[in-house]
Amino acid sequence: MIFDGFILMVVGMLVVYFFLIIMNTIINMLSASFREHALQEEKMILDEAEAKRRKKREKEMKKAIMTASPSADEASRMTAVITAAVHAHATR
């Protein structure tokens, strides 16, 4: 009776061992067959992320340029305000 239990245990362990070997072999074969596709998809994802970063950087640069250099109308207005302030200070 104990011997039958031992045989059942060994058979069960061997079934699990062979199942894991077969599963590991199938996974490795699938990985090898889809490797090229995975690399292409990874490259595509990286290119999209780089394009997003580049677009965001360009948008930030445009925004920085717009805020750093005032337009001609705004510059004229600032000149008039400064001139009026200097004139008001001088007439005191």
C-alpha positions in Angstrom: 0.0 0.0 0.0 2.8 2.4 0.8 4.7 1.2 -2.3 1.6 2.1 -4.4 1.5 5.6 -3.0 5.2 6.0 -3.7 4.7 4.9 -7.3 1.7 7.2 -7.7 3.9 10.1 -6.3 6.8 9.4 -8.7 4.4 9.1 -11.7 2.7 12.4 -10.8 6.0 14.2 -10.4 7.3 12.8 -13.8 4.1 13.9 -15.5 4.5 17.4 -14.1 8.2 17.5 -15.0 7.6 16.4 -18.6 4.7 18.9 -18.9 7.0 21.7 -17.8 9.7 20.7 -20.2 7.2 20.6 -23.1 5.7 24.0 -22.1 9.2 25.5 -21.8 10.1 24.2 -25.3 6.9 25.6 -26.9 7.4 29.0 -25.2 11.0 29.2 -26.5 10.0 28.2 -30.0 7.2 30.8 -30.1 9.5 33.4 -28.7 12.1 32.7 -31.5 9.4 32.8 -34.2 7.9 36.1 -33.1 11.2 37.9 -32.1 11.4 39.9 -35.3 7.8 41.1 -35.0 8.3 42.1 -31.4 11.4 44.1 -32.3 9.5 45.9 -35.1 6.7 46.7 -32.8 9.1 47.9 -30.1 10.8 50.2 -32.6 7.5 51.6 -33.8 6.5 52.4 -30.2 9.8 54.1 -29.5 9.5 56.1 -32.7 6.0 57.2 -31.7 7.2 58.2 -28.2 10.1 60.1 -29.7 7.8 62.0 -32.1 5.6 62.9 -29.2 8.6 64.2 -27.2 9.8 66.2 -30.2 6.4 67.7 -30.8 6.1 68.6 -27.2 9.6 70.2 -27.2 8.8 72.2 -30.3 5.5 73.4 -28.7 7.4 74.4 -25.6 10.0 76.2 -27.7 7.4 78.1 -29.6 5.7 79.1 -26.3 9.0 80.2 -24.8 9.8 82.3 -27.9 6.3 83.9 -27.9 6.6 84.8 -24.2 10.3 85.8 -24.4 10.0 88.3 -27.3 7.0 90.5 -27.1 5.1 91.3 -30.4 5.6 94.7 -32.0 2.2 95.9 -30.7 3.1 94.9 -27.2 6.5 96.5 -27.4 5.0 99.7 -28.6 2.5 99.7 -25.7 5.3 99.0 -23.2 7.4 101.9 -24.6 4.4 104.2 -24.3 3.8 103.1 -20.7 7.5 103.6 -19.7 7.6 107.0 -21.4 4.5 108.1 -19.5 5.9 106.8 -16.2 9.2 108.7 -16.8 7.3 111.9 -17.8 5.1 111.6 -14.7 8.1 111.1 -12.5 9.9 114.1 -14.1 7.0 116.5 -13.6 6.7 115.9 -9.8 
